[in-house]
Amino acid sequence: MPYNGKFKSTCSNISKKSKWKNPMKFHTKIRDCFELESFSKNLLPGAVAAMLLTPGAAMAIPSYTITDIGQWQPVAINDVGQIAGNVFDLATSQQRAALWSNGEITPLGPSDVTYSVATDINIFGQVVGTSQIPMGTQGTPWRAVKYTGASVVDLGAVDGGNSSEAAGINNSGQVVGRTTGYINIGGNSFFTPNVAFLHSNGVLNALGEQIGLLQSAAIGINDNGQIAGNDYGSGNAFLYDSLTAATKFIPSLPGDTTNYALAINNSGQVIGHSYNNLGYLLHSYLYDGTSTIDISPPGTYVLQAFSINDQSQIVGYGDVTGEDVGRKTGLFLYENGNMKFWDELIPEGSGWNLSAATGTFDINNNGQIVGVGNYGSEQRGFLLTPVDAPPATDIQYININSNGVISGESFNPAYPTVVVTHGWQYGVALGQDPLSQSFPLADVSQAVAARAIHDDQPLNLITYQWAGAYTDTFVEYNTAAIGVSEAGLILGRELNSLFNGAGYTGGVHMIGHSLGASASSAGYRPVHYP
């Protein structure tokens, strides 16, 4: 894969959060990237401070800047600022899942796919959704899929089923959704079009069968393995703990008969909507583990919450008529019992109108919000960012190729340094899921970058692409192994050039996969500091 200054593929897991302001602590902690620990409950404490206000107090929601991110449909944003969504090509009538990163939209999956949908994204840029299987073939089953960089993985279906849809993914790569297939309940086998599933460690499990639900769907999973979903039989949402196998059913709001969950955060709070069988007055609720709270203000006709972050900020669509403000419609932000609509959040005269915003909205732990709104006569994707958002962590992306050519950004001698080297059959590895045995160069690099971003640790991130000279899809292993020593010498020479030229004395952490570990070792031996 040509180096472009950023890495779009991802690693599958990362360890618990800790500060690495000390470079030596950083080198110690970076090893944890590849230990399968659960993600920290609060990924960015302090990044967006929760507003500690007493009920009824005035809420100081920060003002937002609004950014045009193109004519497409953004649906989810992670804490690194990558956005999953969908693009539509009028010329070919194709709709494809896509990833927005650093101002660029990249369609995901094979180019001949006729129709695919993105629904969620995790911190590593792994996107889940639904696509036709086989890819690009009309009239074939829909399958839940996971996109990781250049690869796409079919998550399958339960026994006897041929279709599935993915709804959510957590930072451990676990995926939830619904599937068709046969399930066994009370000793009897039933075929159902709606079975909640959990895909974990490469296996798709019929979650609906485990809970005993004939018609169900899972809509979200947090980093603690708690899953929110819906029981279509009873018309109630549920909260399932995949670690304890305990299930709670979420009660509807007083006077209502039906409720459905739409999102869950890392505290186990669930949001959804509640209504009666007559379909009147769609209200949104917040379930805190014990009670269901109506977050809809007086005068609500429709209030549909779509997303909740770890600071309990909620975004959604509303149609509300109040005595003091008249009718308000469109995007809302709710926090600590207070609600503001879009026109109170973005600058006046921006040219944007979010009163008839369509689709869904999402909010990350930095308070950034994505969705679709009207700009002039066009519907376009937008990104709202709090004006007091913290600055982005500085990561210097640098690449060294097999000829010893250095490209990318500038080396900073004040930052700790990590060097990542790929293994044999580099080309094949790029097409594999990082949950497999082979970790591609970009996948590991993205994991390192994600860790640094979460801990606000500036970093020199150097990738060594020795493919082409000694490794390739069609180069035999023995041939590649013979070239390891020379490849290492090239790496060591260029590291010396960087370190000595900048007066760097901070040490270096080497990560290599397969033969890349040998190349990294050979590359480190000749390294000497000024």
N, C-alpha and C positions, 0 to 999 in steps of 0.2 A: 504494500500500500504506500503510495507516495506520501511523503511527509508534507503536511500543510499547516504546521504550527499548532494544531489542536488535535485532540484525540477523541474520536466519536464512538469507539467501542468501549466496552466496560468489563470490569472484573465482577465476580459474583457475590463477594462478601467482604466485610471489613470488621475490625474489632471495635471494642468500646472506646469511647472518646477520651482523650487525655491531651493536655497541653504539651507542645513541643517547642516552646520558645527557645529552649536550649538545643543547639544542633545535635549534641551527643544523645540527648533524650530522643530526639527525632529518629536518629539512626537505630536506636533500640526499638522504638515503638513501630517503625515501619514494617518490621517482621510480622507484627500482629495482623497485617492486612490479609494474610493467607491462613489465619486460624478461624475456624468456623464458630465464631461467637455471635450472639445476638447483638443487634445494633443498639446503641444507647437510646434510652427512652426519649430523651430530649436532645435532638441532634444539634440545635443551635441555641443553647441558653444564652440569653443576652443579645442575640442578633436582632430580635425584635422584642423589646421588653413588654410583657403583659401589663396592661394599664390597671393598676391596683386601685380601683375606685369603689366606693361604697354604692350599693344599689340606689339608683335615682340621681346620683351625682352626674354633673355634666361630663361627657366623654370627650377627651382630646384626641380624636382620631386624626392621625397625621394627614396632611395634604398629599396628593399623589401627582406624579408626572405621568403622562400617557404617551406611549410609544406605538407607532404604527408598525406592525410586524407582518404585513402582507395580506394579500387577498386569499385567505385560507381559513380553516376552522381549527383554532387551538382549543384543546380540551383539558390539558393537564400540564402543570409546571412543577419541576423538582427544586430542591434547595440550592442547586448550582445555577439555576436560571435556564436550564434546557426545557424545551416545550414540546410536548407530543400533540399531534393534531392530524388533520386530514386535508389533502389537496385534491382538487378536481380539475381534470384536463378536458376542456370543452371539445378539443379537436378529436380526442380518442375516446371520450366518454368514460375515462378511467377515474375512479376515486381510489387514492392510495394513502395509507398511513404514512406519516412523515415526522421528521424531527427538526425542530428549530434550535440552532446552537450558534452563538456568536454572530447573529445576524443573517445566517444562511439556513434555508429550508432544504432538507435532503429527504426525498422519498425513500421509504423503507421497503425491503423485500425485492423480489424479481421485477424487472421493468415491464414484463408482459402481464402482470397481474391485472385483472379487470376491475376488481373491487376489493378493498380492504379497509378496515376501520381501526384507528387507535383509540384506546380508552384510558390508559394510565401510564405513568413513567416513574421509575425510582431514581435514587440518588446517583446511580451508576449509568444513567441514560438508557437502561433497559426499558423498552416499550412493549406493552401488551395490547392485544386487540383481537380482531377476527379477520380471517382471510379465506379465500377459496382454496381448497385442496383437491387436486393438484393446483399449484399456483397458475393463475392465468387461464384456467379452464372453466368455461361457463357451465352451469347445470350440475356442478359438483358440490359436495358437502361444504358447509362452513365450519371452520375449525378455529379454536383458540390458538393463538400464536404468540411467541415472544421474540422480539427483535433485539439483537445485541450487535451493534455495529453493522457489519455486512452480512451477518447470519440471521436466519429466521428458523425457528424451531416450532414444529407442529406439536402441540401439547396433547393431542389425542382426544378420546372420548371414553366413557365407561363402556363396559361390555354390552354389545348389541346396539350401541349408538354410533352414529356417523357424523354428528354435528356438535359443535360446542362454541361457546363465546367466553372470552376472558374479560373480566371487569376491573380487576385491581391487582397490583403487585406491591410487595414490600421491599425493604432494603436487603433482605436475605434472598431475594429472587423467588419467593413463594408467590404463587398466582392463584386467584380465585375467580370463579365465574359460574356458568351453568352449562350442562351438557344434556343430550338426549341419551336414552339407554335403558337397560333393565336394572331394576334394583329389587332387593329382597326386604320386605317389611312384614314382620310377624310371621315369618315362614312362608310367605307367598311372594311370587315373582310378578313384578309389574313393569310394563314399558311406559315410560313417561317422557314427555318432551322437555321437562324442566327438572334437572337434578343439580343441586348445588355441588360444586367440586372444589377441592384443594389440590393444587399441583405442587409437590414438594419433593426435593431430591430426585427429580426425574420421574416421579410416579404420580399419576392422576388418581385421586381418591374420591369416591362418591360420598361427599359430605352429607348430602340429603338423606342417604340411606343410613349413615351412622346416627343421625339425629332422629330418624324415623319419620321423615317428611316425604309425602308422595309427590308434591309439586313445590319446588324450591329453587332459589338462586342465591348465590353469594355475590355481594357487591363490593366488598373491600376487606383488606387485611392489614393490620398494623404490624409494627416491628416486634411486638410481643406475642404474635401469633393469634391475636383475637380477631374474629371474623364477624362482620355484620352481613346479614342476609335477610331474605324474605320467604315466608311460608305462604304460598299462594292458596293453600287449602283453607287456612284459618283467617287469612288477611292480616297477619301480624308479622312484624319484623322480629328477628332473633339476633342474639349475640352469643357466639360460640367461642369457647376457649380451646384452641387446638392442643394446648399442653395438658389441661386437666380433663378435657372432653365434657366440660360443664356447659349447659345451654340455658340461657335466659330468654324468655319471650318478652318483647317490649310492648307495654300496654298502649293503646290509643289514647288520645286526649279525651277528657270528659265529654260525653255526648256523641263521640265518634265511634264508628264500628270498624274502621280499617286504617292501617298505617303501613307505610313502606319505608325502609331504611335506604339512604343514599350515600352515606360516607361515614368513616370512622377515623379517629385520630389516635395518637399513641398513648393517651390517657384512658382509652376505652370509651370515650364519649361518642355517641352515635347521633347523627342528624337524619331527619327524614320528613315526610309529610303525612298528615292525618286528615281524614274526612269521614263523612257518613255515607250511607248507601245511596242517598239521593244526589250525591256529588256536589253538594253546596259547600262553599267556604273551605277551600283547600288551605290548611294551616301547616306551618312547619314547626317541628319540635326538636328539642335537645334532650337526649336521654343520658343521664349522668351515672348510670349503673344501678340506681334505685328508683328514680322517678322520671316521668316524662313531662318536660316543661314546654309550654306554648311560648314561642318567641315572637309570635305574630302580634303586632300592635293593634289597637282598636281601629276599626274601619277596614280591616283586611278583607279583600275579596279573594285574592290568590297570593300565597307566599310559598315559594318553593326553594328550600335551601339545597345547595348542590355540594358544598365543600366546607370542611372544617380543618383548621391547622392545630398545631400543638399549643398555641396560645388561646385556643377556643374562639378564634375569630371565624365567623361564618359568612359566606357569600352565597348569593342566590338571586332569583328573580322575584319581584313583588309587584302587586297592584293594590295600592293602599290609598284610602281617602281619609285624611285627618282634618279635624276641625280647624287647626291653625295653619296647615300647610297646603290644604287642598289635595288633589289627587297626585300621587307619586307612582311612577311605573319604571321598571327596568332593574338594573343591577343595584343590589343593596349590600352593605357591610354591617354586620351585627356583632356587638361585643359588650359584655357586661350589662346586658339588659337594655342597651341603647342601639338604635339603628339609624344609619344615614344612607341616603340614596346617592347615586352616581354624581348628580349635579352639585352635591356638597363636598365631593372628594377631589374632582379634577378642576384645573384652572378654567375660569370663564373665558369664552372666546377661543377655545381649543379647536373648534370645528367638529368635535365629536358629539354624537347623540347616542346615549346608551339606554334610552327609555324603551326602545323596541328591540333591545338586544336579544339575539336568538341563540339557540344552542344551550351550552352549559358554561359554567364558570368554575375556576379553580383558584385556590389560594395556597401559597407555600409558607414555610416557617419564617420567611423574611417579610411576609405581608404582601408579596407581589401577587397580582391578580391577572388572570388571562381570560379572554372570551372573545366574542364577536359583537361588534357594534357598527353603527352607521357613521361614516365620514363622508360628508357631502351626499352624493347619490349612491355611494357604494357601501356594501357590507365588507368590513375588513377586520382582521384580527388585531387585538390591542393587548398591550402589556402595561399594567399600572404598577408603579414603583413608589413606595413611600419616599418623600423628599429627604427624610433623615435616615435612609437605609445605609448600613455600613459599607465602606468601600470594598471592592472585590479583593480577594487575596491575590497577591502578585506571584504568579508562577511563570518562570522562564522556561519555555519549551524549546529544547535544543536537540538537533538530530545529527548523528554521525553515520555516514554510509560506508559501504565496504571499500570505497576508494579513499576513505579518510577525509571526505568533504564535510565540513561543518556548516549547518544551515539552521534557520530558525531565529530565535530571539537571543538577546545578549546575556552572557554569563555574569551573574552578580556574586562577587566574592563574599558578600555579607550573608548569603543564604546557604543553608545546608544543601547537599547535592545527592541525588539518587540517579544511578545509571541502570537502565533496564535493557536486557539483551534477549532476543528471541532464540528459539531452538531450531532443530532440524525441521524441514518441510514447512517453512514459514508461510508459504502460500496456502497450504492446506489448513494450517492452524487458523488463519484469518477467517475461514468459512465455518468454523466450529463454534458451538455454544461454549462460553467460558466455564460452564458447569461441568464440562467434560474434562478429560485428563490433560488436554492441551490448553495452555494459557497463552494466547497470542500477545504480541508486543503491545498493541494498543490497549488491550483489555487490562493488563497489569498496570500500565502507565495511567490509565484512567482511574483505577482504584487508588493509586498513590496520590494522584491529583485530588480526588474526592476527599481523601483523608486530610490532606493539607488544607483544603478549602474549609472543611468543617472545623478544623482546629486553628484556623487563621494563621497558618504557618507559611510564610514565603518560602519558595523552593526553586532550585535549579533542577529541572527534570530532563535528563538526557536519555535519549533512546539510541541504541546502536543497531542499525539495520545492516547486518553483514550478509543478507540474502543477495544473490546475484553472483557473488564471487565464489562462495563456498556452499551455500545452501539454496535450495529451490524445491519446487514441487517434484521435479523429476531427477534430482541429484541423489545418488545412493548415499545411505548413511555413512558408509566407510569413507567415501570421498569427502563428505562434509566433515567427518571427524579428523581427517588428515589436515584440513585447513584451519582447525581450531587455533593452533598455536600462532599461525601467521595473522589470523583475524584478531587474536588477542593483542598482538604487538601493534597492530594498526590502532586499536582502541586505546592502548596505553600511551602511544605516541600523541594522539590527539587530546587525550585528557591532560597530559603534561603541558601541551600547548595552551590549553584553556587555563589550567591552574597557575602555571608560571606567568602567563601573560597578565593575569588578574591579581597575582599575589595571594592566591587562595591557600588557606591553611586549615580549613574547617573539616577535612576528612570527607570520605565518600562512601556511600552505601551501594553495593553492587547487587543487583537482582538478575539472575539468569534462569531461563527455562531450558531443561534438557541439555543439549549441547551448548546452549547459551551460558549455562553455569560454568562450563569449562572455559569458554571464551572470556567470560567475565573474570575468572581467576587468572587466566593468562594475561589479561589486560591490566589487572591491578598490580601485578608483580613489578613492571617497570615504572609505575607511577612514583614520582618523588615530588616533594613540596619545596617551594622556594624558601 
